[in-house]
Amino acid sequence: MHLELGKIKIIHKKIMLSIIGLICVLVCLLIGYNFYLGRAKQNDFSESLRGIPQYQVEIMRDTWGVPHVFGKTDADTAYGLAYAHAEDDFETIQEFLLTIRGKLASVMGKDLAPYDYYVQLFRIWDDVNEKYDALSSDIRSVCEAYANGLNLYASQHPQLLKRNIWPVKGTDIVAGFVHKLPLFFGVDGVLNRIYQAEKNPKAAQSELGFQQGIGSNFLAVGPNRSADGATRVAINTHQPWEGPMAWYEAHVVSEEGLNLYGGLFPGSPIVLLGHNQHLAWGHTVNYPDLIDVYELEINPNDPNEYRFDGQWRSLEIRKVPIEVRLWRNFRWTFHRETLWSAHGPALRNANGVYAIRYAGIGEIGQVEQWYRMGKAKNLEEFKAAMRLHAIPMFNTGYADREGNLYYVYNALLPLRNEQYDWSGCVKGNSSSTLWTRYLPYDHLPQVENPPSAFLQSCNNNPFQTTIGFGNPNPLEYSSVFGIEDVMTNRSLRARELFGNNSSVTRKDFFQYKFDKYYSQDSVLVESIHRFLEEAMSEDSELVKAVDLIRSWDFQTDIENRAAALAILTFRPKDRPANFQYDYLLFLRRLRENVELFNHNFGRIDVTWGEVNRLIRGDIDLPVAGGPDILRAVYGRPIDGGRLKGVAGDCLFQIVEWDGQGHLQSWVINQYGSHSWKKTSPHYTDQSPLFAREEMRPSWFTKEDILKNLERRYSPGQD
C-alpha cells in the first residue's frame, strides 16, 4: 500500500513537472513571439512611394530653419510640409499617429490605455472610413500627399519607427482632426467624471472642461484707429511649449493660389492660423456648452437595454481590443466593452449607464473648412468657408488688407429643448431631449467693422468684443447655449489700452501686446485687496510679506520684487471661473512661499525674473509676464523655488497692411523651429529674442527668402 502511494506521488510529481515545463515553454514562446512582433519589419511603403515622383516641390529653409514649401499644386505643398515637419519633430508626429490609431498603450504602456479606449468608444474610425470619400477631391489629395510625405521620411529612417502606424494614409490625417477637437472642449474630462462619479456625472463637467484651454489673444485695429491708417493684427494663441499641441511654424506656397504663413499642429497638412497676402485670422478658445450627459433608464430584466420613447432599445455593444505594452516588447491584448446609444457613446458605471452627446458628433469636415479658410482672398470668401460649420468651437478673428475687421463666436451650438434643465445630467428616455440641429452660422454672435475699428478676443464673453457700438446683444442668446459671461484680465487690459488710444501707432500695438499688468478690475487684484483687508498676523516675517504684496504695482516685469511672492501665493488662473477666493489657503501659501524664498534666495523680495524662467537645453533665461497677462507665461514649479515656463505665448504673429495695402509681418517662437534634435542649431535659437520680447520678420516673398536662405532641397529627388 505504501509502495503504491509512493508510485502515485512520483507519477503525480512527474505530471506536475511536465505541466510546469509546458507552461514555461508556452510562456517562452509567447515572449519570443511578442519580441518578434516588436522587432519584425512590417512596414511596406511600396504603394505610397510609387507616387512620390508626381510631387513637384522645393523646400527652402531660411536662416531660422523655418521651412518655406513651394509646390506646383496644393497637394505638392502638403507633401513637402509633411517631410519638413518630420525632419523637425518626427517623435511627436509618431506620437500623434499612435494616438489617432488608438495604439498609444501598445508602445508607451498601460497608463495610455484610456486614450486608446476613447478612439474606440467614440467610433472615430467608423465615421472617417464611412465619410472620407464624401470630402472634396482636392482636400483628399492634400491629405494623401501629406501622408506620403511622412511615409517618405519614415522609409528613409527605419531605425526610428514605432510599430502599428506605418505606412500612413490620408484617412489618418482626417482622423486626427476628428480625434482632437472634442478634447479641446473637454470631452475627456466628462468621461473621467462618469468613471469616477457617484451621483451626478455632469455636475463637474464645467469644472473639468474649463481646464482644457490655457487661453489665447486676438487683437486687431483697423485704419480708423491707427495713427498711420494701417490695419494690424496680433495672432497670439497660448499653447503648450512642447508636445502634440505645440505649434509648428511653416510657409506654404502653390501655383493654385495657396500662400500661407502661420502655425499648425503635428499631423496637419495645412496652416491652421496665420495670414496669406490678402487676410489674416486667428483663434481663441471659447467655452459654450457643447456636451450633454444623459442618464439612461436600463431595463431591470436586461442590463443591455434602455428605454427610449416608451420602448426598450438595445445598446450597441462591442468588445474592443486594447493592446498594452507590459514590459519591453512583451504585450498583452485586453478586451473592453464599448456601448452606443441613440445619443452617442455610453459608459457603464456603478450607478448606471450614461450616454454622451457632443457638438460635431459624426463630423469629419474640419480639415476641409480650415483649408477653405486659408484659400480665401476676401471677407466674403472667408465667411463662405466658415459657413461650412464643421469646426465645433473657437472664437475666430479676422482682418484684411482692405481694412475689414470681423469676429465670430464660432461654435456648433445645440438647439436644445428649453423645457429641460441642461445644467446637469438629463434623462435620456425621450427624443425630446435628443438634439440634432445647431444654431445656424449666421445667427452666431458676430462683430463686423465696428465703429471703434477695434477687436479683441481674449477668452472673454463675446458681448464685449469691441468698444462702444457694434457688440452682439446677449439677450438674443438662450442660456441653454452656455455662452460664457466672464472677462479675463487680458480682455480687460486690451479694452483699457486700446480703448484709451484712438490713434494707435505700430510701437503702441507691439507694446500693448507685451503688456505685463493686471487690471484693477481683474478677479486677482480684487482678491488681493480683499486679502490685505483681512490679513492679520503677529509673525514679523509674515507682516513683511503682507507689506511686500501691498506694495505690488500688479506688474510682471523681470525686475519686479513683489510679483513672485504675490503670484505664487494667489496663483492667478487663465480664466476667472477657475479662481476661488480662500483666505486661509492664501495665508498658508504665503507662509510656505516665505519659507521657500528664504531657503532658496535668502530673502522674500525675489525679482520675478529670478523665479520665472525659460529653460531648454543649455538655455535658462528670465522671462516677464505671467498667468492671464497679455504677455502670457504659465510655469510649473521646479527646484530652487523657480518656475519653468511650459505654456502661454509661443509661436505668435503680428501682421500689418499699411495704408497702401503693403504687407509686413513679424513672428517669434519660444524655442526654435526644431523641436526634436537637441543638436540642431534651431533647437533654442529664438529663445533669447523671445525672452527680450523681440520679434523677427517673417520672410514672405521669395526674394526675401532667397536673401536669407540656409538651404534648399526637394525631398525624394535629391
C-alpha positions in Angstrom: 0.0 0.0 0.0 2.8 2.4 1.0 4.6 1.4 -2.2 1.6 2.1 -4.4 1.2 5.5 -2.7 4.8 6.3 -3.3 4.5 5.4 -7.0 1.4 7.6 -7.3 3.3 10.5 -5.7 6.2 10.0 -8.1 3.8 9.9 -11.1 1.9 13.0 -9.8 5.2 14.9 -9.4 6.2 14.0 -12.9 2.9 15.1 -14.3 3.2 18.4 -12.4 6.7 19.0 -13.6 5.6 18.2 -17.2 2.8 20.7 -16.9 5.1 23.4 -15.4 7.6 22.7 -18.2 4.9 23.0 -20.8 3.8 26.3 -19.2 7.3 27.6 -19.3 7.7 26.6 -22.9 4.5 28.3 -23.8 5.5 31.5 -21.9 8.9 31.5 -23.6 7.2 31.0 -27.0 4.7 33.8 -26.1 7.5 36.1 -25.1 9.5 35.2 -28.1 6.5 35.9 -30.4 6.0 39.2 -28.7 9.6 40.1 -29.2 9.3 39.1 -32.8 6.2 41.3 -33.3 8.0 44.1 -31.6 11.0 43.8 -33.9 9.6 42.5 -37.1 9.7 44.7 -40.2 6.1 45.0 -41.1 6.2 48.3 -42.9 5.5 48.2 -46.6 5.9 51.6 -48.1 6.0 50.4 -51.7 2.5 51.7 -52.6 2.9 55.2 -51.2 6.5 55.6 -52.6 5.3 54.8 -56.1 3.5 58.2 -56.1 6.5 60.2 -55.0 7.7 61.3 -58.5 4.4 63.1 -59.1 5.1 65.7 -56.5 6.9 68.9 -57.6 8.1 70.6 -54.5 11.0 72.5 -53.2 11.7 73.3 -49.5 13.7 76.4 -48.7 14.9 76.7 -45.2 15.6 80.2 -44.0 18.4 81.1 -41.5 16.0 80.4 -38.6 15.3 76.9 -40.0 11.7 77.8 -41.0 10.5 75.7 -44.0 9.1 77.7 -46.9 7.5 75.0 -49.1 6.9 75.8 -52.8 4.9 73.4 -54.9 3.0 73.3 -58.2 -0.2 72.2 -56.6 -1.6 72.4 -53.1 -1.0 68.7 -52.7 2.6 69.2 -53.6 3.0 71.7 -50.7 1.3 69.3 -48.3 3.8 66.6 -49.3 6.7 68.9 -48.7 5.3 70.2 -45.5 5.0 66.7 -44.1 8.6 65.9 -44.9 9.9 69.2 -43.4 7.8 68.7 -40.2 9.1 65.1 -39.9 12.7 66.4 -40.1 12.0 68.8 -37.3 9.7 66.8 -34.9 9.4 63.2 -36.0 9.0 61.9 -32.4 5.9 64.0 -31.8 4.4 63.1 -35.2 4.7 59.4 -34.4 3.0 60.1 -31.0 0.2 61.8 -32.9 -0.2 58.8 -35.2 -0.2 56.3 -32.3 -2.9 58.5 -30.7 -5.3 58.6 -33.6 -4.8 54.9 -34.3 -5.6 54.0 -30.7 -2.2 52.4 -30.3 -0.5 54.5 -27.6 -0.6 51.8 -24.9 1.0 49.3 -27.2 4.1 51.4 -27.3 4.0 53.6 -24.2 2.4 51.4 -21.6 -0.8 50.8 -19.7 -1.2 54.4 -18.5 -2.1 55.4 -22.0 -4.8 52.7 -22.4 -7.7 55.2 -21.7 -6.7 57.3 -24.7 -6.8 54.2 -26.9 -10.2 53.3 -25.4 -11.5 56.8 -26.3 -10.7 56.2 -30.0 -12.8 53.0 -29.9 -15.6 54.4 -27.7 -16.2 57.4 -30.0 -16.1 55.3 -33.1 -13.7 57.8 -34.8 -12.6 55.3 -37.4 -16.2 54.3 -38.3 -17.0 57.9 -39.2 -13.8 58.5 -41.1 -13.9 55.3 -43.1 -17.6 55.8 -43.9 -17.4 59.5 -44.9 -13.9 60.0 -46.2 -14.9 59.7 -49.9 -17.5 62.4 -49.4 -14.8 65.0 -48.8 -13.8 67.1 -51.8 -11.2 65.5 -54.1 -8.8 68.4 -53.5 -8.7 68.1 -49.8 -8.4 64.3 -50.1 -5.4 64.8 -52.4 -3.9 67.2 -49.9 -4.3 64.7 -47.0 -2.9 61.8 -49.1 0.0 63.9 -50.2 0.8 64.8 -46.6 0.7 61.1 -45.7 3.0 60.3 -48.5 5.5 62.9 -47.3 5.5 61.3 -43.9 5.9 57.9 -45.5 8.9 59.0 -47.5 10.7 60.3 -44.4 9.8 57.1 -42.4 11.1 54.9 -45.2 14.4 56.7 -45.1 14.7 56.3 -41.3 13.5 52.7 -40.4 15.5 52.7 -37.2 13.2 55.4 -35.7 9.9 53.8 -36.5 7.3 52.9 -33.9 5.2 49.8 -34.5 1.5 49.8 -35.6 1.4 53.1 -37.5 3.3 52.7 -40.8 2.5 53.4 -43.6 0.2 56.4 -43.1 -2.8 57.1 -45.2 -5.0 60.2 -45.9 -7.6 58.8 -43.6 -5.2 59.0 -40.7 -4.8 62.8 -41.3 -8.6 63.4 -41.3 -8.9 61.2 -38.2 -6.5 63.4 -36.4 -8.9 66.4 -36.6 -11.9 64.2 -35.6 -10.0 62.9 -32.6 -8.5 66.2 -31.3 -11.3 68.7 -31.4 -13.7 67.2 -28.8 -10.7 67.2 -26.4 -10.4 71.0 -26.8 -13.9 71.4 -25.3 -13.4 68.9 -22.5 -15.0 65.6 -23.5 -12.1 63.7 -21.8 -12.9 65.4 -18.5 -16.6 64.4 -18.8 -15.5 60.8 -19.5 -13.3 60.8 -16.5 -16.1 62.2 -14.4 -18.5 59.5 -15.4 -16.0 56.9 -14.5 -15.4 58.4 -11.0 -18.8 60.0 -10.2 -21.1 58.5 -7.6 -24.2 60.5 -8.4 -24.1 63.4 -10.9 -21.7 62.9 -13.8 -22.3 66.3 -15.3 -22.1 68.3 -12.1 -18.4 68.8 -12.6 -18.4 69.0 -16.4 -17.6 72.6 -16.5 -15.1 72.3 -13.7 -13.1 69.7 -15.8 -13.8 71.1 -19.2 -12.5 74.6 -18.4 -9.1 73.2 -17.8 -8.6 72.2 -21.4 -7.6 75.6 -22.8 -4.8 77.8 -21.5 -6.0 80.9 -23.2 -5.3 83.0 -26.3 -5.4 86.6 -27.6 -6.6 88.0 -30.8 -6.1 91.8 -31.2 -6.9 93.9 -34.3 -7.2 97.6 -35.2 -8.4 99.0 -38.5 -7.3 102.1 -40.4 -9.6 104.4 -38.5 -7.9 103.6 -35.2 -4.3 103.6 -36.5 -2.1 106.7 -36.5 -0.9 105.8 -40.0 -4.0 104.2 -41.5 -2.7 100.7 -41.2 -4.5 97.5 -40.3 -2.7 95.5 -37.6 -3.4 92.1 -36.1 -1.9 90.0 -33.3 -2.4 86.3 -33.7 -1.4 85.1 -30.2 -2.6 81.7 -29.1 -1.4 80.2 -25.8 -0.4 76.6 -26.3 1.9 74.2 -24.5 5.5 74.7 -25.4 6.2 71.1 -26.2 4.2 68.1 -27.4 1.4 67.4 -29.9 -0.4 70.6 -29.1 2.7 72.9 -29.7 2.7 75.0 -32.8 5.0 74.4 -35.8 5.9 77.4 -38.0 5.7 77.0 -41.8 5.1 78.8 -45.0 3.4 77.0 -47.9 3.1 78.3 -51.5 1.5 76.7 -54.5 0.6 77.7 -58.1 -3.0 77.0 -57.2 -3.3 80.1 -55.1 -2.1 78.9 -51.7 0.3 81.3 -49.9 0.0 80.8 -46.2 2.4 81.6 -43.3 1.5 80.5 -39.8 1.2 77.7 -37.4 0.0 74.1 -37.4 0.0 71.1 -35.2 1.7 67.7 -35.9 -0.4 65.8 -38.3 -2.0 68.9 -40.0 -1.5 69.1 -43.8 -2.4 72.8 -43.7 -1.7 76.0 -41.8 -4.4 76.4 -39.1 -4.0 80.1 -38.4 -1.8 82.9 -39.8 -2.0 85.0 -42.9 -1.9 85.0 -46.7 -1.3 88.0 -48.9 -4.9 89.1 -48.5 -6.0 88.4 -45.0 -5.1 87.1 -41.5 -7.1 85.2 -39.0 -6.6 83.7 -35.5 -8.5 81.6 -33.0 -9.0 81.7 -29.3 -10.7 79.1 -27.2 -14.4 79.7 -26.3 -16.4 77.8 -23.7 -20.0 77.2 -24.8 -21.9 74.2 -23.5 -21.1 71.6 -26.2 -21.5 68.4 -24.2 -24.6 66.8 -22.7 -24.7 63.7 -20.5 -27.8 61.6 -20.4 -28.8 59.1 -17.7 -30.3 56.1 -19.5 -33.2 54.1 -17.9 -32.0 50.5 -18.0 -34.4 47.6 -18.4 -34.4 45.8 -15.0 -34.6 42.5 -16.8 -31.9 43.2 -19.3 -28.8 45.4 -18.5 -28.2 45.9 -22.2 -31.5 47.6 -23.0 -32.6 51.2 -22.3 -36.0 52.9 -22.6 -36.4 55.4 -25.4 -39.8 56.9 -26.4 -41.7 54.2 -24.5 -39.8 51.2 -25.9 -36.8 49.2 -24.9 -33.9 49.6 -27.2 -30.7 47.5 -27.3 -27.4 49.2 -26.6 -24.9 48.5 -29.4 -22.1 46.6 -27.7 -18.6 45.9 -28.9 -15.7 44.2 -27.3 -12.8 46.2 -28.4 -9.1 45.1 -28.2 -6.7 47.3 -26.4 -3.1 46.2 -26.8 -0.9 47.1 -23.9 2.9 47.1 -23.6 3.7 45.4 -20.3 7.5 45.0 -20.3 10.0 45.7 -23.1 8.4 44.1 -26.2 6.0 41.9 -24.2 2.4 43.0 -24.9 -1.0 41.7 -24.0 -4.3 42.4 -25.6 -7.2 43.2 -23.3 -10.8 43.5 -24.4 -13.2 46.2 -23.1 -16.8 46.9 -23.6 -17.9 49.9 -25.6 -21.6 51.0 -25.7 -23.5 53.1 -28.2 -27.0 54.6 -27.8 -29.3 56.9 -29.8 -27.5 59.8 -28.2 -23.9 58.6 -28.9 -21.3 56.8 -26.9 -22.2 55.5 -23.5 -20.4 54.3 -20.4 -21.5 51.9 -17.6 -20.5 52.7 -14.0 -21.7 51.6 -10.6 -24.7 54.0 -10.8 -25.9 53.0 -14.2 -25.4 53.8 -17.9 -24.6 57.3 -19.1 -24.6 58.5 -22.7 -22.7 61.4 -24.1 -23.7 63.7 -27.0 -21.3 66.4 -28.1 -21.2 69.1 -30.8 -19.9 67.9 -34.1 -20.6 64.2 -33.4 -20.1 62.3 -36.7 -18.5 65.3 -38.4 -15.2 64.8 -40.4 -15.0 68.0 -42.4 -12.9 70.1 -40.1 -9.8 69.9 -42.2 -11.7 71.0 -45.3 -13.1 74.1 -43.6 -9.6 75.2 -42.4 -8.3 74.5 -46.0 -11.0 76.8 -47.5 -10.3 79.5 -44.9 -6.7 79.6 -45.9 -7.6 79.8 -49.6 -9.9 82.8 -49.1 -9.0 86.1 -50.7 -11.5 88.4 -49.0 -14.1 88.6 -46.3 -17.0 87.1 -48.2 -14.9 84.0 -49.2 -13.7 83.6 -45.7 -17.3 83.7 -44.4 -18.3 81.2 -47.0 -15.6 78.8 -45.7 -16.8 79.5 -42.1 -20.3 78.6 -43.1 -19.2 75.0 -43.7 -19.6 75.0 -39.9 -17.6 71.8 -39.4 -15.3 73.3 -36.7 -17.3 73.0 -33.5 -15.7 75.8 -31.5 -13.1 78.6 -31.3 -13.6 82.4 -31.4 -12.4 83.5 -34.8 -10.9 86.9 -35.5 -10.2 88.3 -39.0 -8.6 91.3 -40.7 -7.6 92.0 -44.3 -5.7 94.4 -46.5 -8.9 96.3 -47.2 -9.2 97.3 -43.6 -12.1 94.9 -42.8 -12.3 93.6 -39.2 -14.5 90.6 -38.4 -15.2 88.4 -35.3 -17.4 85.4 -34.8 -18.2 83.3 -31.8 -17.8 80.2 -33.8 -19.5 77.1 -32.3 -21.8 74.3 -33.1 -24.5 75.4 -30.5 -27.0 72.6 -30.0 -30.6 73.7 -30.4 -31.8 72.2 -27.1 -35.4 71.9 -25.8 -35.7 74.7 -23.3 -38.3 72.9 -21.2 -35.5 70.9 -19.6 -32.7 71.8 -17.2 -29.4 71.3 -19.1 -27.1 72.4 -16.3 -26.9 68.8 -15.0 -27.4 65.3 -16.2 -30.5 64.9 -18.4 -32.9 61.9 -18.6 -32.2 60.1 -21.8 -35.5 58.2 -22.2 -37.2 60.6 -24.7 -36.4 62.0 -28.1 -37.5 65.4 -26.8 -34.0 65.8 -25.2 -32.2 64.4 -28.2 -31.0 67.5 -30.2 -29.9 67.0 -33.8 -29.6 70.6 -35.1 -27.4 73.6 -34.4 -27.8 77.4 -34.3 -27.1 78.4 -38.0 -23.8 80.1 -38.5 -25.2 83.5 -39.5 -27.1 83.7 -36.2 -23.9 83.3 -34.0 -22.6 86.3 -32.1 -20.6 88.3 -34.6 -18.9 91.7 -35.0 -18.1 93.2 -38.4 -16.3 96.5 -38.9 -17.3 98.2 -35.6 -17.2 102.0 -35.4 -14.3 101.7 -32.9 -12.2 99.9 -35.6 -11.0 97.6 -32.8 -11.5 93.9 -31.9 -10.2 91.8 -29.1 -10.9 88.2 -28.2 -9.1 87.0 -25.1 -11.2 84.1 -23.9 -13.9 86.6 -22.7 -17.6 86.8 -23.4 -18.4 87.7 -27.0 -20.6 90.6 -26.0 -17.7 92.9 -25.2 -15.5 92.1 -28.2 -15.3 95.8 -29.3 -15.6 99.2 -27.6 -18.9 101.1 -27.9 -21.4 100.2 -30.5 -21.3 97.0 -32.6 -21.2 94.3 -30.0 -23.7 91.3 -30.2 -26.8 91.5 -27.9 -26.6 88.9 -25.1 -30.5 89.0 -24.8 -30.7 87.3 -28.2 -29.0 84.1 -27.0 -30.6 81.5 -24.8 -28.9 80.4 -21.6 -29.0 76.8 -22.9 -26.1 77.7 -25.2 -23.9 78.1 -22.1 -22.1 81.1 -23.6 -19.6 82.4 -21.1 -20.1 85.8 -19.4 -16.6 86.4 -17.9 -13.9 88.9 -18.7 -10.4 87.7 -18.4 -7.6 90.1 -17.2 -6.3 90.0 -20.8 -9.6 91.2 -22.2 -9.9 93.9 -19.6 -6.4 95.2 -20.3 -6.9 95.1 -24.0 -10.0 97.2 -23.7 -8.3 99.6 -21.3 -5.2 100.0 -23.5 -6.8 100.3 -27.0 -9.9 102.0 -25.6 -7.8 104.9 -24.4 -6.0 105.4 -27.6 -7.8 106.3 -30.8 -4.6 106.7 -32.8 -2.6 103.5 -32.3 1.0 103.5 -33.7 3.0 100.4 -34.6 5.0 100.9 -31.4 1.8 101.2 -29.4 0.5 98.0 -30.9 3.6 96.0 -30.0 3.8 97.5 -26.6 0.1 96.6 -25.8 0.7 93.0 -26.9 3.5 92.7 -24.4 1.6 94.4 -21.6 2.5 93.0 -18.2 -0.1 94.4 -15.9 -3.1 93.0 -14.0 -6.2 95.3 -14.4 -7.6 96.9 -11.3 -10.9 95.3 -12.3 -9.5 91.8 -12.5 -10.5 89.0 -10.2 -6.9 88.7 -9.0 -6.5 92.3 -8.0 -9.9 92.4 -6.3 -9.0 89.2 -4.3 -5.6 90.7 -3.2 -7.3 93.8 -2.0 -9.8 91.7 0.0 -7.0 89.6 1.4 -5.0 92.6 2.5 -8.0 94.0 4.4 -8.4 90.7 6.2 -4.8 89.9 6.8 -3.7 89.9 10.5 -0.6 88.4 12.0 1.9 88.9 14.8 4.5 87.0 12.8 7.1 89.6 11.8 8.1 87.7 8.7 4.5 87.4 7.6 3.9 91.1 8.3 6.9 91.8 5.9 5.4 89.5 3.3 2.0 91.2 3.5 3.6 94.6 3.3 5.5 93.4 0.2 2.3 92.3 -1.5 0.7 95.6 -0.5 3.4 97.4 -2.3 3.0 95.5 -5.6 2.1 97.5 -8.6 0.5 94.5 -10.3 3.1 94.4 -13.0 5.1 91.3 -14.0 8.4 92.7 -15.4 11.5 90.7 -14.6 12.8 93.3 -12.1 9.6 93.4 -10.1 10.3 92.5 -6.4 6.7 91.8 -5.3 5.4 89.8 -8.3 7.0 86.5 -7.4 5.5 86.3 -3.9 2.1 87.5 -5.0 1.8 85.2 -8.0 2.9 82.1 -6.2 0.6 82.9 -3.3 -2.6 83.8 -5.2 -1.9 81.7 -8.3 -4.0 83.5 -10.9 -5.8 81.4 -13.4 -6.2 81.7 -17.2 -10.0 82.2 -16.6 -11.8 83.9 -13.7 -14.2 81.0 -13.4 -11.3 78.8 -12.2 -10.3 81.2 -9.4 -11.8 80.9 -5.9 -11.1 83.3 -3.0 -9.9 81.4 0.0 -8.3 83.5 2.8 -6.9 80.5 4.8 -5.5 78.9 1.7 -3.8 82.1 0.6 -2.4 82.6 4.1 -1.0 79.1 4.2 0.6 79.6 0.7 2.1 82.9 1.9 3.8 81.2 4.8 5.1 78.4 2.5 6.4 80.9 0.0 8.2 83.0 2.6 9.9 79.8 3.8 10.6 78.8 0.1 12.2 82.1 -0.8 14.2 82.5 2.3 15.6 79.0 1.9 16.5 79.3 -1.8 17.2 83.1 -2.2 17.9 84.3 1.4 15.1 86.9 1.1 11.5 87.3 0.2 11.7 90.2 -2.3 13.0 88.0 -5.1 12.8 89.5 -8.5 10.2 87.9 -10.8 13.0 87.2 -13.4 14.9 85.1 -10.8 11.8 82.9 -10.4 10.1 82.9 -13.8 12.4 81.1 -16.3 12.5 80.0 -19.9 14.5 76.7 -19.7 15.5 74.3 -22.5 18.8 72.6 -23.0 21.5 75.0 -22.1 19.2 78.0 -22.2 18.0 79.4 -18.8 16.6 82.9 -19.1 14.4 85.2 -17.1 11.1 85.9 -18.7 8.5 88.5 -17.9 4.7 88.1 -18.0 2.5 85.6 -16.2 -0.8 83.9 -16.0 -3.7 85.7 -17.7 -1.4 88.5 -18.7 -1.3 89.8 -22.3 2.4 88.7 -22.1 1.2 85.3 -21.1 3.6 82.8 -19.5 2.5 79.8 -17.4 5.1 77.9 -15.4 5.3 74.8 -13.2 7.5 74.6 -10.1 10.9 73.2 -10.3 13.9 73.0 -7.9 15.3 76.1 -6.3 12.0 77.9 -5.8 11.7 78.6 -9.5 9.1 78.2 -12.2 9.8 76.7 -15.6 7.7 78.1 -18.4 5.6 75.4 -20.1 2.8 77.3 -21.9 1.5 80.7 -22.9 3.0 83.0 -25.5 4.5 80.6 -28.0 4.6 80.9 -31.8 2.7 84.1 -32.4 2.5 86.7 -35.2 1.8 90.4 -35.8 0.5 91.2 -39.3 0.3 94.6 -40.8 -1.1 96.1 -44.0 -0.1 99.8 -44.3 -2.4 102.4 -45.8 -1.4 101.4 -49.3 -2.1 97.7 -48.6 1.6 96.6 -48.4 2.1 93.6 -46.2 4.6 93.1 -43.4 4.6 90.5 -40.6 6.6 89.6 -37.6 6.8 86.3 -35.8 8.5 84.7 -32.8 8.8 81.2 -31.3 9.7 80.5 -27.6 12.3 77.9 -28.6 13.1 77.5 -32.3 11.9 75.8 -35.4 13.4 72.4 -34.5 11.7 70.5 -31.6 13.3 67.1 -31.8 17.1 67.1 -32.1 19.0 68.9 -29.3 22.0 69.2 -31.6 20.1 71.3 -34.1 21.2 75.0 -34.3 17.4 75.8 -34.3 16.6 74.0 -31.1 16.7 77.2 -29.0 18.0 79.9 -31.3 14.9 82.1 -30.9 14.7 81.9 -27.1 16.9 84.9 -26.4 14.7 87.1 -28.6 11.6 85.7 -27.1 12.8 86.4 -23.6 13.7 90.0 -24.6 10.2 90.4 -26.1 11.6 90.9 -29.6 10.1 89.6 -32.8 11.7 88.8 -36.2 10.4 89.5 -39.7 8.6 86.6 -41.3 10.0 86.4 -44.8 7.0 86.1 -47.1 8.3 86.9 -50.6 10.6 84.5 -52.5 13.0 87.4 -52.8 13.3 87.8 -49.1 13.6 84.1 -48.5 16.4 83.8 -51.0 18.3 86.6 -49.3 18.0 84.7 -46.0 18.4 81.2 -47.3 20.1 78.4 -45.3 19.5 75.5 -47.7 17.1 74.3 -50.4 16.2 70.8 -51.5 13.5 68.6 -53.0 12.6 65.5 -50.9 12.6 62.3 -52.8 14.6 63.8 -55.6 17.9 64.6 -54.0 
